[in-house]
Amino acid sequence: MKRGVSASVLILLLPLLFLAGCKKEYAYITDPGKEVFNFTVTESQRQYINSSRGERYEISDPLPVLNFAGKTYTLDKFQIRGGNTLNFERKGFGVNMDEKIRLYDPNGKNERKLEKFKLLALVYDYTYIENSTAAGLFREVGLWPVCDFFTEVRLNNHTQGLYHFIEDPSTYFIEQENSPFVIRRGYDHVIKAYSASPSGTRPEDYYFGRFRKIYSLLPGYSGKQLYDSLVNYMDLDQYFTKLSIDLFVKNGDYTDEIFFYSKIRDNKEIFGVFPWDYDDIFSDVPHEIGNWWATGSVFGTREYHSMDDVVADVGSKLLYSIEDDLDYKVARDDYLYQEYLMILRKVMEKIDPSVIDRVFDNTILQIEPFYSNDSIVALSRYDENETSHSLFVSNAAEKRQMLKERREWILGQLDIQQN
């Protein structure tokens, strides 16, 4: 009898012991928004990072060490990365860990173990809301699966300000989505960068050829024939969804800010798309205005000195930019354009005012606490525009209302232009 009672007690206690073990394990997973990424470098390395201009390089000999949430991590690689942001004191970083760091993903609500990630310095991101707004909108339409959050970065305990942590997209698609190949598009559809899965079976030339085929189809095909041909190489619904958000947020620069990752759909290998680097939204004009060197060359030389030039070329289309030749073809081809407008309407119906409020509420929830740190706010003097808490509040309110009004305008234009 006594042994039976003990066994019963043990059976009752086992689930509690299991839950206690889970709780202890879960407590180890850090809420990253409440911690600091503090990299230990030599003092000469720190000074060079802040003083260098226009230069990409790796910090090594010695490699930095990361101190995060009370734990020390060794690194495999620490890169100074970016484009024009390299001309600022606050640099962006690419980090490759020696061992994976465990984090709680505040958006996915789950644990992530990450080896590679980016820390974006946001030097062009006025009041730091633009990347957050764009990522939130893309998450709502299913195009933002990566882990991201906002955090403080330090070098030798010297704050570098507010940063946007983003899981490395190429690594995500290769490791989490089993993609064999990822391409980053550049201007005039050059392959700016690429990553291949170690388990991939096809040579890189195969994927290069399939990517370039998208652009070789554009001058010789049109209408439904072009559409049917393109869907054999890329996920046009995803691409049109991205173009819809670009129009919605007035993204001024997106030709070279997109990844194409190989995936299987309906037993066919095609390219999916992932958007990148939204620090130039709410722009007055798209990037092709005045930048003759940036437009694609598939259809010959194209130059635009004003929006009047754009309208004269393609008409008043619901595309924010026609800089890339694929986007230009969408604007010029009636069938492609109408297919795009169907996706645009779906996106605008999805992103109703309540969704816009949710995105901005989350942006404020994530970023506003950092405005209570005077040292972080003070470093914005090194950015393109200096910020303050009052500017943050007013800009978030202004852009929230602007997007609601822009949504109504787009829906009105769809009623006119959609067949």
C-alpha positions in Angstrom: 0.0 0.0 0.0 2.8 2.4 0.9 4.6 1.6 -2.3 1.4 2.2 -4.3 1.0 5.7 -2.8 4.6 6.6 -3.6 4.2 5.5 -7.1 1.0 7.5 -7.5 2.7 10.6 -6.1 5.6 10.1 -8.4 3.2 9.8 -11.4 1.6 13.1 -10.3 4.9 14.8 -9.9 6.4 13.8 -13.2 4.4 16.4 -15.3 5.3 19.1 -12.8 9.0 18.2 -12.9 8.8 18.2 -16.7 7.2 21.6 -16.7 9.7 22.9 -14.3 12.5 21.7 -16.5 10.8 23.4 -19.5 10.5 26.6 -17.6 14.1 26.6 -16.6 15.1 26.0 -20.2 12.8 28.7 -21.5 14.1 31.2 -19.0 17.5 30.8 -20.7 16.2 32.1 -24.0 16.7 35.9 -23.9 14.3 38.6 -24.9 16.7 40.4 -27.2 15.1 43.8 -27.2 16.0 44.2 -23.5 19.7 43.3 -23.9 22.7 44.9 -25.5 25.0 43.5 -28.2 28.4 44.6 -26.8 31.4 43.7 -28.9 34.9 43.7 -27.5 37.5 44.9 -29.9 40.9 46.5 -29.6 40.8 50.2 -29.0 42.5 50.8 -32.4 39.9 48.7 -34.1 37.1 50.6 -32.5 38.5 54.0 -33.5 39.0 52.7 -37.1 35.5 51.4 -37.3 34.1 54.8 -36.4 36.5 56.9 -38.4 36.7 54.9 -41.7 34.5 56.0 -44.6 33.3 54.2 -47.7 35.1 50.9 -47.0 33.9 47.4 -46.4 36.2 45.2 -44.4 36.5 42.5 -41.8 37.7 43.0 -38.3 40.2 40.3 -37.3 43.5 39.7 -35.6 42.1 39.6 -33.1 38.4 38.7 -33.9 36.0 40.6 -31.7 34.1 38.9 -28.9 30.4 39.3 -28.3 29.1 39.9 -24.8 25.3 39.4 -24.7 22.9 38.7 -21.8 25.7 37.8 -19.4 27.3 35.3 -21.8 30.5 35.6 -23.9 30.5 34.4 -27.5 33.4 33.9 -29.9 32.9 34.9 -33.6 33.9 33.4 -36.9 33.5 36.7 -38.8 32.8 40.3 -38.0 32.2 42.5 -41.1 31.7 46.2 -41.7 28.9 46.2 -44.2 26.6 48.4 -46.1 26.5 50.8 -49.1 26.3 54.5 -48.6 25.9 53.9 -44.9 29.7 53.2 -44.8 30.2 57.0 -45.0 28.8 57.5 -41.5 30.4 57.1 -38.1 27.8 54.5 -37.0 28.6 51.4 -39.1 26.5 48.4 -40.0 27.8 44.9 -39.1 27.5 41.4 -40.5 28.1 38.8 -37.8 28.9 35.1 -38.1 28.9 33.3 -34.8 31.3 30.5 -33.8 28.3 29.0 -31.9 24.6 29.7 -32.5 23.1 32.3 -30.2 19.6 31.4 -28.7 17.1 34.2 -28.9 13.4 34.6 -28.4 11.8 35.9 -31.7 9.3 38.6 -30.5 7.4 38.3 -33.8 7.4 34.6 -34.4 6.9 34.0 -30.6 9.4 31.2 -30.6 12.9 30.3 -29.9 15.5 30.8 -32.6 19.1 29.6 -32.8 21.0 31.9 -35.1 24.5 31.7 -36.5 24.5 34.7 -38.9 22.8 38.0 -38.7 23.0 41.7 -39.7 23.0 44.7 -37.5 21.7 47.7 -39.5 22.7 51.1 -38.3 19.6 52.9 -39.5 21.6 56.1 -40.4 19.1 57.0 -43.2 16.0 55.8 -41.3 14.4 59.1 -40.1 13.3 58.6 -36.4 14.1 54.9 -36.9 10.5 53.9 -37.9 10.9 53.1 -41.6 12.5 49.6 -41.5 10.1 48.6 -38.7 7.0 49.8 -40.6 8.1 48.1 -43.8 9.0 44.8 -42.0 5.6 44.9 -40.2 3.7 45.3 -43.4 5.6 42.6 -45.2 5.0 40.3 -42.3 1.3 40.9 -42.6 1.3 39.8 -46.3 3.6 36.8 -45.7 6.9 38.1 -47.1 8.9 38.6 -43.9 9.6 35.3 -42.3 13.0 36.2 -40.7 13.7 37.0 -37.1 14.2 40.7 -36.5 14.0 43.2 -33.6 15.6 46.5 -32.4 18.5 46.6 -30.0 21.4 48.7 -28.8 24.9 47.9 -30.0 28.1 48.8 -28.2 31.8 48.6 -29.0 33.9 48.2 -25.8 30.9 49.5 -23.9 30.8 52.7 -26.1 27.2 52.8 -27.4 26.8 52.9 -31.2 23.1 53.6 -30.9 20.0 51.9 -32.1 20.2 49.0 -34.5 17.9 46.7 -36.4 18.8 43.1 -35.9 17.9 40.9 -38.9 18.6 37.3 -39.3 20.7 36.7 -42.4 18.2 36.2 -45.2 20.3 33.9 -47.3 21.1 31.6 -44.3 17.4 31.6 -43.4 16.2 30.4 -46.8 19.0 27.8 -47.1 18.6 26.4 -43.6 15.0 27.0 -42.7 13.3 26.7 -46.1 15.8 24.2 -47.7 16.5 26.6 -50.6 19.5 25.4 -52.7 20.4 28.9 -54.0 19.8 32.5 -53.1 20.6 35.5 -55.4 20.7 39.2 -54.5 19.7 41.3 -57.5 21.7 44.4 -58.5 21.2 47.2 -60.9 20.4 46.2 -64.5 19.6 42.7 -63.2 23.3 41.8 -62.5 23.8 39.2 -59.8 25.1 41.3 -57.0 25.7 38.4 -54.6 24.7 34.8 -54.1 24.7 31.9 -51.6 24.5 28.2 -52.3 23.4 25.4 -50.0 26.2 22.9 -49.2 23.7 20.1 -50.0 22.7 21.6 -53.4 23.1 19.3 -56.4 23.0 21.8 -59.3 25.9 24.1 -60.3 25.6 27.9 -59.8 25.4 28.5 -63.6 22.1 26.7 -63.6 20.6 29.3 -61.2 22.3 32.2 -62.9 20.8 31.0 -66.2 17.3 30.7 -64.7 17.5 34.2 -63.2 18.8 35.8 -66.4 16.1 34.0 -68.3 13.5 36.2 -66.6 15.0 39.3 -68.3 15.7 37.6 -71.6 11.9 36.9 -71.9 10.9 40.5 -71.5 11.7 42.0 -75.0 10.4 39.1 -77.0 7.2 38.1 -75.2 4.1 39.9 -74.2 0.6 39.4 -72.8 -0.5 36.0 -71.4 2.4 34.3 -73.2 4.8 36.4 -71.2 2.9 35.8 -68.0 2.8 32.1 -68.5 6.5 32.0 -69.3 7.5 34.1 -66.3 5.6 31.9 -63.8 7.9 29.1 -64.8 10.8 31.0 -63.4 9.5 33.1 -60.5 6.7 33.5 -58.1 4.9 36.4 -59.7 2.3 36.7 -56.9 5.1 37.3 -54.4 6.8 39.7 -56.7 3.6 41.6 -57.3 3.0 41.7 -53.6 6.4 43.2 -53.0 5.7 45.9 -55.7 2.3 46.6 -54.0 4.0 47.4 -50.7 6.7 49.4 -52.5 3.9 51.5 -54.0 2.1 51.8 -50.7 5.1 53.0 -48.7 6.6 55.0 -51.6 9.8 53.1 -51.6 12.3 55.2 -53.4 15.1 52.7 -53.9 14.4 49.0 -54.4 16.0 47.7 -57.6 19.0 46.2 -55.8 17.2 45.6 -52.5 15.7 42.2 -53.2 16.6 38.5 -52.8 15.5 35.7 -55.1 15.6 32.3 -53.5 15.0 29.0 -55.3 12.0 27.0 -54.1 9.6 24.3 -55.3 6.0 25.1 -56.2 3.7 22.7 -58.0 6.6 20.4 -58.5 8.6 23.2 -60.4 11.7 25.0 -59.2 11.1 28.7 -59.3 12.4 31.9 -57.5 10.6 33.3 -54.5 11.3 36.8 -53.5 12.4 38.5 -50.2 12.4 42.3 -49.8 15.4 44.1 -48.2 16.6 47.4 -46.8 13.7 49.8 -46.4 15.4 52.9 -45.2 14.3 55.1 -48.1 10.5 54.9 -47.9 8.0 57.8 -47.9 10.2 59.3 -50.7 9.1 62.2 -52.8 10.2 60.6 -56.1 11.5 57.1 -57.1 15.1 56.4 -57.6 15.2 56.6 -61.4 14.5 60.3 -61.4 17.8 62.0 -62.2 19.8 58.7 -61.9 20.3 57.7 -65.6 22.9 55.1 -64.6 20.4 53.1 -62.5 17.8 52.1 -65.1 17.9 48.7 -66.8 19.2 48.4 -70.3 17.0 45.5 -71.7 14.9 48.1 -73.6 17.7 50.5 -74.4 18.7 53.6 -72.6 16.0 55.1 -70.4 16.4 58.5 -68.7 13.8 60.3 -66.5 14.4 63.8 -65.3 11.0 64.2 -63.7 7.8 62.3 -63.0 6.4 63.9 -66.1 9.0 61.9 -68.1 7.8 58.7 -66.4 4.1 59.4 -67.2 5.0 60.2 -70.8 6.7 56.8 -71.1 4.3 54.4 -69.3 1.3 56.5 -68.3 -0.1 57.0 -64.8 0.5 53.5 -63.5 0.2 52.2 -59.9 3.8 51.3 -59.7 6.2 53.5 -57.6 9.3 52.8 -59.7 10.0 51.5 -63.2 13.8 51.6 -62.8 14.2 47.8 -63.1 13.3 46.4 -66.5 10.9 43.8 -65.1 8.9 46.6 -63.4 9.1 48.6 -66.6 7.6 45.7 -68.5 4.8 45.3 -65.9 3.9 49.0 -66.5 4.0 48.7 -70.3 2.3 45.3 -70.8 -1.5 45.5 -70.3 -1.9 41.8 -69.3 0.9 41.8 -66.8 -0.3 45.1 -65.4 -3.8 43.8 -64.8 -2.5 40.7 -63.1 -0.4 43.0 -60.9 -3.5 45.2 -60.1 -5.4 42.1 -58.9 -2.6 41.4 -56.4 -2.4 45.1 -55.4 -6.1 45.1 -54.6 -5.7 41.9 -52.5 -2.9 43.6 -50.6 -4.8 46.8 -50.0 -7.8 44.8 -48.8 -5.5 42.9 -46.4 -3.9 46.0 -45.1 -6.9 47.7 -43.7 -6.8 50.6 -41.2 -6.7 48.1 -38.3 -3.6 46.4 -39.7 -1.9 49.8 -40.3 -2.7 50.6 -36.6 -1.3 47.3 -35.5 2.0 47.8 -37.5 2.5 51.3 -36.0 1.5 50.3 -32.5 4.1 47.5 -32.7 6.7 49.9 -34.1 6.1 52.3 -31.2 6.2 49.4 -28.7 9.6 48.2 -30.0 11.4 51.5 -30.5 10.0 54.1 -28.1 11.8 52.6 -25.0 15.1 53.4 -26.7 14.3 57.1 -26.8 14.5 57.1 -23.0 18.3 56.5 -23.4 19.9 59.9 -23.9 23.1 58.4 -25.1 21.4 56.5 -28.0 19.4 59.6 -29.0 22.5 61.8 -28.9 24.3 59.6 -31.4 21.6 60.4 -34.0 23.6 63.6 -34.6 25.9 61.4 -36.7 23.0 60.1 -38.8 21.6 61.9 -41.9 18.9 63.5 -39.7 19.1 64.1 -36.0 16.1 62.7 -34.0 14.3 63.2 -30.7 11.4 61.7 -28.9 9.0 64.4 -30.0 10.1 63.9 -33.6 9.6 60.2 -33.2 6.0 60.6 -31.9 5.0 63.2 -34.5 6.6 61.3 -37.4 4.9 58.0 -36.4 1.5 59.7 -36.1 2.0 61.5 -39.5 3.0 58.4 -41.4 0.3 56.3 -39.8 -2.3 58.8 -41.1 -0.5 59.1 -44.5 -0.7 55.4 -45.1 -4.4 55.3 -44.3 -5.0 58.1 -46.8 -2.7 56.5 -49.3 -4.6 53.2 -49.1 -7.9 55.0 -49.9 -6.2 56.8 -52.9 -4.8 53.5 -54.2 -8.2 51.8 -53.9 -9.8 54.7 -55.7 -7.3 54.4 -58.5 -7.9 50.7 -58.7 -11.5 51.3 -59.3 -10.5 53.4 -62.3 -7.7 51.4 -63.8 -8.7 47.8 -63.0 -10.5 45.9 -65.8 
